[in-house]
Amino acid sequence: MDKAAGLSPRFAAHSWKVRQGALPLAKAAQLSHCQPMSVDTLLLALTTFFATIGPADLVLVFAALTEKQNSAERRATALRGTLIALGILLFFAVFGEPLLRLFGITLPALRIAGGILLLLISIDMVFARHLGGTGTTPEEESEARQRGDISVFPLATPLIAGPGAISAVILLTTAEGAFTAGWAVVVVALILIMALCYVAMLTAIPLQRVLGITGVAVVSRVVGVLLAALAMQFLIDGIKASGLFG
């Protein structure tokens, strides 16, 4: 006699699924269905943050700004700058959506504005122009050379946590929803890129010798092309979601 016979039909069906192994298989199917979405989100976030934060460009600027520092001072400056920049970007990852609601900004409007900004940054990257979207302007760099501590300005902001990076964080985290699985994937991608920035700054002098200005420019141009495609996708999604064209 089936032990589940005297129980409710719903519980009996659940018991049968457990015994037959159907329930674990269903859960496995759901996980396999969600896995590609997480991988896509991770790759999108990594590419976007790599382009907007710009570890390759960071190498040259950091090496120039810390040329008079020894190894210990360079490590301390890199660590402080990375942690401060990470704190700034995490602030916008957590409070980006409430800020949008406060100012009455819709997600489609953010996608369109973010797409335009990222497109302008990608154009600067492809043509090797630096106008402040992903780094410092010549005026800011000149002022930084006169400062004793560059970890806050210009390293943490605007060199690492610049307008492009802040826009990308708000755009990606708001699209996923606060404290969801997708949001966590975006934050993990951000932390990975920040760790890459820290390592790049620690090895700035050797990397500068190996890559040179030409090597860094090549990397920047390739990433710029990818960022241009991502920017156009943000623009298209924003226009579709806004219903401007029906």
ABEGO torsion letter per residue (X at the ends): XBAAAABBAAAAAAAAAAAAGAAAAAAAAAAAAAAAAAAAAAAAAAAAAAAAAGAAAAAAAAAAAAAABBAAAAAAAAAAAAAAAAAAAAAAAAAAAAAAAAAGBBAAAAAAAAAAAAAAAAAAAAAGBBAGAABBBAAAAAAAAABABAAAOAAAOAAABBAAAAAAAAAAAAAAEBGBAAAAAAAAAAAAAAAAAAAAAAAAAAAAAAAEAAAAAAAAAAAAAAAAAAAAAAAAAAAAAAGAAX
